[in-house]
Amino acid sequence: MNCYRDFLCMTLLCLFMSMLWSCSDTQNEVTVDDPVRYSVVMKGMSFSDESSEDEGLSEVTVFQFGDGVLYKEECVSPDNEGRTDMFVVGDTRMYCVANASLDAQEKVTQESDFSKSVISSVDGENSAPCFLSAVKEIYAQSDADTREVAVELKHGVARFDLNTSADDNILISEVTIDDAPAETYVFVEKTRVSDNTVSYVKNYAPAFNGKDTGAFYVFESTKPVTATLRGTYNEIPVRIQIEIPVVERNKVYELEVLNAGATLEGVFVVKDWEEGETVTGKPDTELGITISGAHCVLPEGVSVDFDHNVVDVPASGVDGMTLAFVGDTRVDITRVEGLTEGLSVGDVSVEDSDDGIVSSFDVSVPAQTNGRLGYSVFVHVKNALLSDSYDFVEIRVAPSEHQIETVEIGGSVWMAFNATSPDLEDQIYPLDGLSVEDMYKYNWIGTVGGLFQFGRQYMYIPWVGYSNPNNLGGQVQDIPWQSPTHMPCPDGYRLPTREEFESLLPKGQAVPGSYVAGNGEHITATLHTSEGTLVTPTGVTGTQRYVKFTSEDTGRSLIIPLAGGKGDKSSTNNPGFGKRVVLWTNSNSGCPGGYALAYWLKFENQDATTITEERLQMEAFASVRCVKITE
């Protein structure tokens, strides 16, 4: 289904219904002197002329606002490279929309009202209108006749694709999308217009098998949307429901029906909807605005690169930081990009000093939470009088000093998840809104980590088979496992010793059960089963189980998934999920050549076991749970 073709009829119908948004060239009653000519390149969509067979769009409606007032509305027809010439009336913010007619309303000339423009689903249609939009702020220049501006148009809906190609016996006759938003803001993301919802239905006659690209287009939703698929499997009627917790615009959601024997299940895969290239650029800084160190208030730990307007903030955050500029006139903030919860940028205050006009604003940055990577916030600033004098300040917040979730229990500080690699970015972190235990409950497959051969750094994906698994990466064993060049743990962590395992997991201890750890803590071990059904890209199945070791003295818990393991040089893709825990120690002490020691919890489809320490061939595959290096 083509996004543009499907809604062409709707667009033509709404064109005559809309009082405000007809694609015409109009101008508000504002006196404009010397408009600036721009070469504008529209990105994110394909264009075609009348002679072309390309189904890309040919027109974009552009609304220009300045000082909060509508200056100009016009319809432009970019060439097949997306390029068009436009006149810009002073400093302006352009609102661009394609393939849509906004909801009919009285003529709106105030930007504060226009920016909340709404588009709604059309009665009788089985999808939301598939429109594209963009907001671009530019600054006019008297000598800007050849200036080029890139405007990135983005889809205002999510695309839902249907994929039943896993099995030819799957035939889908109907797909229903329930609880889809009935309307959306055109230029505002991640905000609901109302709680009004609609249902979309698509029937397939004859019944469908394969891939249907663009089966539905759905407005973004901050609440769950449900897809219900009806059809047959080997002529047996089936009904499959897939819940999508959040729907984001400009994303593709592939509804995939998987076959495991005669059991059908539905999953969804989210990926970016990319058409055309994304172009970003920094403004011309020849007349740049730079931070004045003499008038700033910089708390301890903050450093500033005054030549490049880069402010580095420590992971502990700051409060009471003031950034200032000195010039011949006021400096304004035009917009802020990358704001996160708790981070605030105050209004500009102005005072006259011996050095000149001082413009300043306060910044507050919250402390980083565990596992949070570094990020940047961009504060765009502009000289209030000179339209060609603008720049930005980059506020860089350092990564959390506690990147990795840990648990202190049994006398050691353990990583909360299994290892994946030495790289900080590759570690397992809780998803937004989930605690460590929530990850094991609701995203079990995301907690198992990788499998490793003893003394080697290279990770094997547990549910993937390898035709030549003996020493992926060509690395000899590090015996004992301690060299940084072989260590699969991130910096500051290492493989546990036998003594550390014995303190927390004493040999012969029954699990589930209660016992006293080597450091005197009273430990209770319990077995749990996670929510949902195990789904892996290669179809490997198993039971999503984990063991929880809780200190009755401190209340802290260490959770270990039954991630399985594989034998010597195994090529299978099945590690035995849910059957056993196999954890490498760093030792091969007392073992014959080619063997090292591992700690085991062998449940093997049972609900109870005992902890054992056993030798394991070094080229077998087991999990790694790292401990923190202490002084």
Steps between C-alpha positions, in 0.01 A plus 500: 500500500648835402482764777435781256270327253265366767406837632500702177122482473460608860732794444304622195170471686626687807656767278157644425381464862787690659444873537851579618736253357442501125824475307507860383736792523368745758663762718393660826459876513852565621746739338809304398814671377755321281402134544797264476516237227589149618572177322305250710562125479220277626633176651318184606272451196525449126379753245408472136399730215193450285690297242645257747350161585627533857218492754674751727327818610517818301381769743571622852304771680722740693381743769743773608470656846701783647456662839217253556295625199424330168690689229452275203342175383601346172504177307837396360583232246856375556690341213588131503790576736265670745634848420294817468559876524312698764496852636528517878357804677746586777582265783238233456384161611369287214234235552491253212237236432451259209231250402246630751223749557487622857170503684279783368487806725485877486802683365779477761770766493659449843784249514404387853168379359634370170775289660224288659337421163320167496433238234236230544417165350238508226180306564492178303876482439695202632809703585603841624607755239867445418641851513847652538592813688794708619574815698806700400632821656717714274649848505484728196807677367521791260769321297345153523387466137687171462447364850389138525281369780419133564152419630453145622144380452397218730201269485234600749371144531636154573492238224371154586625215281364144508738205467369142497780352291626276782265220387301453177219343705421835666217680319370831634151614400459805723712739704349746749682786671319607819548801728682700231490879561237672289705817464849633545694824515671569171807676639513379864629152583426263789196696618140377475236735360226313687397152607288453187584173327402313184527147369638408159407178319658345194358189333700273273311311232640253422673443833852642514844345551824691459597862561262795474699822523292792626197296602403783736609850593438595862533827688756493781361386836625522857256224597494136384363417156381146428527312171269200457570257216239245389557219256585132480794270555467181297132595458458526880357840603745711704488837675821674605525818706810718513517796738729790412560700821598825327474610137749760377475703183751435222548141616418172327328232707519159339226267624658159464323167541738225610438127488634271770361160401124548486505792745477846352616812677525861400788739564584847378833644390563875503739669260562849367301615198770655289443648158759741372801617691512698821697821468621701798724798508646760731417869440760733361713600799706771331314748720457247777377574851740369764468440873655765721691335782522821702122513546422129539432316825658156467454252789780266597561228244376700201745581220446718192664507159442870434624483141236244402217573749520155656409461869595172670287407802597216738276198558412638843307782328500872583266756649549875483707508180472823300621537141551852368578687177629855453424705191358818356144380537289233664551132428180290484442127526318385187451133594642219712559149367549183704336604827457210741290461811633719781731709281390863472620802304372830642390818326758754384566794733677814379711765675723782387863473613829674428583214263176533301154348507513181710240237412488201733284200583502239775544127439419215737611145417384201710743233615533200271320184605653153489570373151437834330733577209625850430288742299501853357256792511523773235394855588460706181567871550457803273595866503171684551573758229739339254323230301829351379650463849404173665665195655440227755633375833552129551454377859660157531398289797748228599394134523384366833783405733291195583449377149451138592230374735660304785397303809713466813428157644696207641811710555543621140354765269344314206379636169119478488510342153716251313791633295487573128835665421760733655332804339284717723252564220440126455394428858144412596309796641140510623261635240328829578250454780622152599697398807766228496249239618242628248752422228517138613122482532398666175806504272673178598674442166659843538670391824679179401809672359749304291678166514880478524773242464735497797777760486365673189340838449278436200129459570279240336131587459323224696220428249728495193681193369857528370646275230855557623465583870848404609654833603296769331744784437814285512594561863692263726380431854613720785570259788406611759242739357639841601673684214324824391541393137287191566264623771132500394416732794491882473768717654502472879357145502645150471411129507402369848735272689398159636498650850258776397265248341523274805408787732179577311426159347631233740545160340232248596246767597142420399322755280233612576609527862650718773858506627777716642748651253873509559483853637224411747203631300181296514406417141170372362506354147175477301414380148278716276342487153484817291196647329422444134625256240865462403566637151843495333598598144601140422192338649675342799249434778523423871367598840581850623615423853735670746630450854478786748750509788376741770690613809260497793739736679523777238203433272727501194444238229723353230313337211652242267311380188499134398683596181625146429831412342657294222756224484849494355514665152122466473337623178140488623287811530321365811671563836219343705324814619331449837678174584822602670737769618866457398742773619873505436742558785841646421675178600619173351674398822513123541348432158662285231613671181221658301264538799402785735255541789141620478212528745179319404132503596353206307122525505451306174120541493474463878415754768788421737873430482826535693793728429805321358849593390611291204774495245399601149690481172651842436358512146147446627266797536380646832384833641716756677383701803763760588592641843628848577870548565547643848807656658 
